[in-house]
Amino acid sequence: MTTPRVLILADDLIWSTRLVAHLRLAGAEPVPVLTLDALRRELPSCEGALVDLTALRYDGIEAVAVAAAAGVRTIAVGQHDDVELRKRALAAGAERVYAYRKLFEDGPKTLGSWLTLAAPAR
């Protein structure tokens, strides 16, 4: 079995660094990018994408939609109390939207579980 490559689209250095570490511990090869253009360039070489929804450099919902439309399994991370944004991300194609706190507290376990799940039917 090959190591899955997972894009991380996050423009916050602290979160990007944390997500890279969590994905490595979960058994994936993280591919951090900062922009939607970079996401588009890297999508063909990746099996998954993790999008930070509250970024300033890109539209998180658009990023989820682009990744999902490319057939790449996509999850997102955002504020736990922003129900509307979470619903929009799910409607755009995210499999799940995790709260920052969830990934902060047990990111490797949570992401590892996501990596081992079969892709949902489309």
C-alpha atoms as a printed R data frame, in Angstrom:
    type eleno elety resid chain resno       x      y      z
1   ATOM     1    CA   MET     A     1   0.000  0.000  0.000
2   ATOM     2    CA   THR     A     2   1.349  3.394 -0.924
3   ATOM     3    CA   THR     A     3   1.432  6.355  1.411
4   ATOM     4    CA   PRO     A     4  -1.496  8.643  0.590
5   ATOM     5    CA   ARG     A     5  -0.604 12.188 -0.413
6   ATOM     6    CA   VAL     A     6  -2.879 14.743  1.257
7   ATOM     7    CA   LEU     A     7  -2.990 18.406  0.308
8   ATOM     8    CA   ILE     A     8  -3.198 20.881  3.142
9   ATOM     9    CA   LEU     A     9  -4.559 24.261  2.113
10  ATOM    10    CA   ALA     A    10  -3.998 26.558  5.071
11  ATOM    11    CA   ASP     A    11  -2.546 30.046  5.072
12  ATOM    12    CA   ASP     A    12  -1.927 30.180  8.825
13  ATOM    13    CA   LEU     A    13   1.643 29.039  9.535
14  ATOM    14    CA   ILE     A    14   0.842 27.555 12.937
15  ATOM    15    CA   TRP     A    15  -2.136 25.538 11.703
16  ATOM    16    CA   SER     A    16  -0.383 24.457  8.532
17  ATOM    17    CA   THR     A    17   2.609 23.225 10.533
18  ATOM    18    CA   ARG     A    18   0.360 21.424 13.013
19  ATOM    19    CA   LEU     A    19  -1.662 19.760 10.237
20  ATOM    20    CA   VAL     A    20   1.509 18.629  8.457
21  ATOM    21    CA   ALA     A    21   2.712 16.991 11.679
22  ATOM    22    CA   HIS     A    22  -0.682 15.374 12.353
23  ATOM    23    CA   LEU     A    23  -0.903 13.913  8.855
24  ATOM    24    CA   ARG     A    24   2.626 12.521  9.061
25  ATOM    25    CA   LEU     A    25   1.769 10.838 12.364
26  ATOM    26    CA   ALA     A    26  -1.407  9.482 10.742
27  ATOM    27    CA   GLY     A    27   0.652  7.849  7.985
28  ATOM    28    CA   ALA     A    28   0.131 10.293  5.119
29  ATOM    29    CA   GLU     A    29   2.501 12.393  3.052
30  ATOM    30    CA   PRO     A    30   1.378 16.008  3.580
31  ATOM    31    CA   VAL     A    31   1.555 18.461  0.694
32  ATOM    32    CA   PRO     A    32   1.141 21.963  2.162
33  ATOM    33    CA   VAL     A    33   0.016 24.778 -0.150
34  ATOM    34    CA   LEU     A    34  -1.018 28.384  0.485
35  ATOM    35    CA   THR     A    35  -3.229 29.317 -2.464
36  ATOM    36    CA   LEU     A    36  -6.094 28.021 -4.546
37  ATOM    37    CA   ASP     A    37  -3.858 28.020 -7.643
38  ATOM    38    CA   ALA     A    38  -1.345 25.808 -5.843
39  ATOM    39    CA   LEU     A    39  -4.177 23.505 -4.758
40  ATOM    40    CA   ARG     A    40  -5.293 23.153 -8.379
41  ATOM    41    CA   ARG     A    41  -1.722 22.358 -9.499
42  ATOM    42    CA   GLU     A    42  -1.198 19.654 -6.870
43  ATOM    43    CA   LEU     A    43  -4.646 17.995 -6.941
44  ATOM    44    CA   PRO     A    44  -3.831 15.446 -9.658
45  ATOM    45    CA   SER     A    45  -1.028 13.961 -7.530
46  ATOM    46    CA   CYS     A    46  -3.016 13.683 -4.278
47  ATOM    47    CA   GLU     A    47  -5.592 11.307 -2.833
48  ATOM    48    CA   GLY     A    48  -6.965 13.710 -0.234
49  ATOM    49    CA   ALA     A    49  -7.306 17.367  0.650
50  ATOM    50    CA   LEU     A    50  -7.694 19.178  3.962
51  ATOM    51    CA   VAL     A    51  -8.925 22.773  3.683
52  ATOM    52    CA   ASP     A    52  -8.822 25.437  6.403
53  ATOM    53    CA   LEU     A    53 -12.099 27.288  5.912
54  ATOM    54    CA   THR     A    54 -11.189 30.539  7.667
55  ATOM    55    CA   ALA     A    55  -8.228 31.597  5.561
56  ATOM    56    CA   LEU     A    56  -7.601 35.101  4.276
57  ATOM    57    CA   ARG     A    57  -5.751 34.264  1.033
58  ATOM    58    CA   TYR     A    58  -8.441 32.099 -0.576
59  ATOM    59    CA   ASP     A    59 -12.116 31.187 -0.400
60  ATOM    60    CA   GLY     A    60 -12.331 27.983  1.656
61  ATOM    61    CA   ILE     A    61 -15.693 26.946  0.210
62  ATOM    62    CA   GLU     A    62 -14.393 27.369 -3.337
63  ATOM    63    CA   ALA     A    63 -11.319 25.312 -2.427
64  ATOM    64    CA   VAL     A    64 -13.498 22.478 -1.090
65  ATOM    65    CA   ALA     A    65 -15.617 22.577 -4.254
66  ATOM    66    CA   VAL     A    66 -12.554 22.501 -6.535
67  ATOM    67    CA   ALA     A    67 -11.012 19.534 -4.722
68  ATOM    68    CA   ALA     A    68 -14.270 17.587 -4.518
69  ATOM    69    CA   ALA     A    69 -15.050 18.240 -8.209
70  ATOM    70    CA   ALA     A    70 -11.638 16.785 -9.053
71  ATOM    71    CA   GLY     A    71 -12.662 13.575 -7.298
72  ATOM    72    CA   VAL     A    72 -10.272 14.087 -4.394
73  ATOM    73    CA   ARG     A    73 -11.527 13.104 -0.940
74  ATOM    74    CA   THR     A    74 -11.850 16.369  0.945
75  ATOM    75    CA   ILE     A    75 -12.284 17.362  4.566
76  ATOM    76    CA   ALA     A    76 -12.241 20.793  6.148
77  ATOM    77    CA   VAL     A    77 -11.467 22.442  9.457
78  ATOM    78    CA   GLY     A    78 -13.195 25.499 10.877
79  ATOM    79    CA   GLN     A    79 -14.758 27.157 13.883
80  ATOM    80    CA   HIS     A    80 -17.053 24.831 15.847
81  ATOM    81    CA   ASP     A    81 -19.692 27.521 16.248
82  ATOM    82    CA   ASP     A    82 -19.875 28.624 12.600
83  ATOM    83    CA   VAL     A    83 -22.707 26.283 11.665
84  ATOM    84    CA   GLU     A    84 -23.504 28.082  8.409
85  ATOM    85    CA   LEU     A    85 -19.919 27.834  7.110
86  ATOM    86    CA   ARG     A    86 -19.775 24.160  8.072
87  ATOM    87    CA   LYS     A    87 -23.028 23.477  6.180
88  ATOM    88    CA   ARG     A    88 -21.706 25.312  3.115
89  ATOM    89    CA   ALA     A    89 -18.500 23.253  3.172
90  ATOM    90    CA   LEU     A    90 -20.479 20.011  3.329
91  ATOM    91    CA   ALA     A    91 -22.711 21.176  0.472
92  ATOM    92    CA   ALA     A    92 -19.574 22.036 -1.548
93  ATOM    93    CA   GLY     A    93 -18.307 18.467 -1.200
94  ATOM    94    CA   ALA     A    94 -16.447 18.101  2.096
95  ATOM    95    CA   GLU     A    95 -16.857 14.634  3.616
96  ATOM    96    CA   ARG     A    96 -16.534 16.100  7.113
97  ATOM    97    CA   VAL     A    97 -15.854 19.447  8.738
98  ATOM    98    CA   TYR     A    98 -13.821 19.172 11.909
99  ATOM    99    CA   ALA     A    99 -13.582 21.838 14.581
100 ATOM   100    CA   TYR     A   100 -10.138 23.296 15.218
101 ATOM   101    CA   ARG     A   101 -10.304 21.993 18.759
102 ATOM   102    CA   LYS     A   102 -10.937 18.408 17.595
103 ATOM   103    CA   LEU     A   103  -7.840 18.406 15.404
104 ATOM   104    CA   PHE     A   104  -5.826 20.246 18.055
105 ATOM   105    CA   GLU     A   105  -6.668 17.641 20.707
106 ATOM   106    CA   ASP     A   106  -6.419 14.417 18.702
107 ATOM   107    CA   GLY     A   107  -5.491 15.280 15.136
108 ATOM   108    CA   PRO     A   108  -3.363 12.227 14.301
109 ATOM   109    CA   LYS     A   109  -6.043  9.809 15.494
110 ATOM   110    CA   THR     A   110  -8.890 11.684 13.802
111 ATOM   111    CA   LEU     A   111  -7.026 12.088 10.517
112 ATOM   112    CA   GLY     A   112  -5.806  8.501 10.640
113 ATOM   113    CA   SER     A   113  -9.402  7.309 10.974
114 ATOM   114    CA   TRP     A   114 -10.425  9.462  8.014
115 ATOM   115    CA   LEU     A   115  -7.577  8.076  5.910
116 ATOM   116    CA   THR     A   116  -8.653  4.486  6.546
117 ATOM   117    CA   LEU     A   117 -12.336  5.023  5.743
118 ATOM   118    CA   ALA     A   118 -13.568  4.066  2.318
119 ATOM   119    CA   ALA     A   119 -14.466  7.002  0.137
120 ATOM   120    CA   PRO     A   120 -18.166  7.802  0.345
121 ATOM   121    CA   ALA     A   121 -20.416  7.046 -2.606
122 ATOM   122    CA   ARG     A   122 -20.957 10.072 -4.850
